[in-house]
């Protein structure tokens, strides 16, 4: 069942992303050769009457693409000029390229709205709940109801920010700034080393007790604020990775996601919805970065083209995207290797 959930979740996220590109291309009058889910050899194909597009499913359920006229290096003389991507106005090209990203964020908002309706809408406030006796949080004087403000001088006033900062400073002594009865206090916490399922872990010994509201409008507010909060968190994750404050091993690839899907499935349907929303935000955010082979890289080339007033050499752009793709595949292999090592430990 984990494999089935994994394929469905990735399939939905990829489908929504590519659907954004596809709808925008069609609305812009761009000729679309193929709408494909998956990568590798084609295992299924159909074509609708009076529609030029081939709809395909490919063997490996990771990735997908919308192949449009005007993107190829060698120009296709059979396609009218006004139906080619490269000959469309700048704004239409930007919308078509970025539509997949927007659809990923929209999917996440819808799913988080449903989660908020079913389970209630957490307020994303870092407020201390149950404190475990025998752990540093208890002996240091941390109290239930304390509002966490900062960790080592960095903002940690939401559950997402706090989670990230505790990951950055994992295993280290931290100065936690909290507000109690209107008074700000700084509490020093040194984590206690534990072993869970044979793996070393560090615990401060406190939990977060977030306030929950119920109803349509709290769920709607939660959907937007949570999406924004997770994007904000991802920006800092990228920065911490670049500056070496987070290790590459903290990232998860397909194997790691597969493992998380299994855990989420055992926790119930709502956990799967939340996980799907989280992964969809990740996909949208990563595609927004100006990295070759991703949508952000294509947007960067469009901006360069607009500034210089002439198209970028298609061969040069294709070469850069190809190099970027292989570098990303190498990174994915490394991350997947780390995932496997974590699983077999």
Buried (B, 14 or more C-beta within 10 A) or exposed (E): EBEEBBBBBBBBBBBBBBBBBBBBBBEBEBBBBBBBBBBEEEEEEEEEEEEEBBBBBBEEBBBBBBBBBBBBEEEEEEBEEEBBBBBBEEEBBBBBBBBBBBBBBBBBBBBBBBBBBEBBBBBBBBBBEEBBEEBBBBBBEBBEEBBBBBBBEBBBBBBBBBBBBBBBBBEEEBEBBBBBEEEEBEBEBEBBEEEEEEEEEBBBBBEBBBEEBEEEEBBBBBBBBBBBBBBBBBEBBEEBBEEEEBEEEBBBBBBBBBBBBBEBBEEEEBBBBBBBBBBBBBBBBBBBBEBBBBBBBBBBBBEEBEEEEEEBEBEEBBEBBEEBBEEBEEEBEBBBEBBBEBEEE
